[in-house]
Amino acid sequence: FYSCGPTVYDFAHIGNFRAFLTYDVLKRWLSCLGYEVEHVCNLTDIDDKIIARMQRDGVSLKDLTEKYADLFFEDLAALNVVPASAYPRATEHIGGIAQMVMELLERGAAYEANDSVYFEVSKAARYGRLARLGMEGQQNGASEGGGITEGEQFLGEKRGPRDFALWKAYKPEDGEVAWEPSGAKGKGLAKGRPGWHIECSAMARHFFGDAPLDLHAGGVDLVFPHHENEIAQSEALRDPEKDGDSADFCDTWVHNGFVNVDNEKMSKSLGNFVTLRESFRTEAEVRAFRYFVVMSSYRSPLNFNSAALDGARNALKKLDKFRDSLITAADADAEETE
């Protein structure tokens, strides 16, 4: 079970925690059914937003990402989330990421341009099937963060507008966030850093090999481009004719809906996000938020407001009262039996 974790450059907001609570309920249910669940949840610690925050605050990559990773784990514990089996970070898997990029180059699924490496989407015959996309209708620049294009600065070096970066050539503004991996026969990659999408594919491969994942989870906003690109680059290293269904990247996908504030998606870019530690000061309030989230339909948008939270708090009081009455009755029966 692989799930996409946070980008550790700021506090996670309660919209992010809906995803982690969804994974928690799913994992608890599977464990209750008798399955042994190996759960890997990545931490993205290489990203444009991280580099921008490093420059703004004048801190190192390690200091910034360690700080917000620790705060993330504190919030998970407050929400009573069962920890994942592993929380790998992209910086810990540069070798595996680089190896995967070089294999894609060798297979002809990727190409180099100005020291960057791009995945050639036209080589992926099934691209778009997860998101049910009609690719002929897509437009350049239609998706933020590396979908059809990754910004105007890349258009001149890409063979097709749908291609996405596997390895990004070093720029002075990247500062310390750069590697120069070597490969077999003296071949390697130019100085640079991984693209976002390849990080998850490489870390999933490290823990689970090339067999299909049983489960992969994330927010609905990750269906495209992130998960679509994960599928394309991972399956490019498999042989459908030889491996059949085992050439698929994942068997089952789980995508949770957004948390909205006043019916608008919660996000850091919109400035309407709410953090767990700012909004819920007591253990009872955090517990009410958890109940509010897990009692909802995980795929539907969830509108956050004070009235809904009050409703969750009152429902928990009733459940606690009912639990206490059962305990009292059980104790009374035990005394009579004695």
Secondary structure, DSSP 8 states (H G I E B T S, - for coil): -EE---BTTS--BHHHHHHHHHHHHHHHHHHHTT-----EE-BB---HHHHHHHHHHT--HHHHHHHHHHHHHHHHHHTT----SB--BGGGGHHHHHHHHHHHHHHTSEEEETTEEEE-GGG-TTTTTTTT--GGG--TT-STTTSS-S-HHHHTT-SSTT-EEEEEE--GGGTT--B--B-GGG-B--SEEE-HHHHHHHHHHHHHTTS-EEEEEEEGGGIIIIIHHHHHHHHTTS-HHHHGGGGSSEEEEEEE--EEETTEE--TTTT---BHHHH--SHHHHHHHHHHHHTS-TTS-EEE-HHHHHHHHHHHHHHHHHHHHHHHHHHHHHHHH-
